[in-house]
């Protein structure tokens, strides 16, 4: 820490959609998300300095913390996260980012509470998520799982574009 950062800033965690949402929607949360995303872009500027567009390719930091990086990108873009209550029941419709079935792959779903209609929103919402992530250099593929439920698989590109 530099002395100017609060302990809350040092402990910032992006919303993955697997936690409760008491901080979502506050000015403090919005500022923390903005600061964290700007820091991520500065990291890209430094470590991808040889690339044509350093901000268009995930940095190594993101590649080893993909759930956090993808969740931060979505939250910074204003996409709402899903949430769970203390019993593990969905309380909000939105993105949910989890580790994928393969190393270096994360999964993005669009769940919501029972009866919320999240499944009907999923195609449009996930395409919006794919657009946000694609603009940041992530490779995004859309799939249908059990029962036709849509989800995205997200991975970093194989090489840095120079």
Order of alpha helices (4+ residues) and beta strands (2+ residues): alpha-alpha-alpha-alpha-beta-beta-beta-beta-alpha-beta-beta
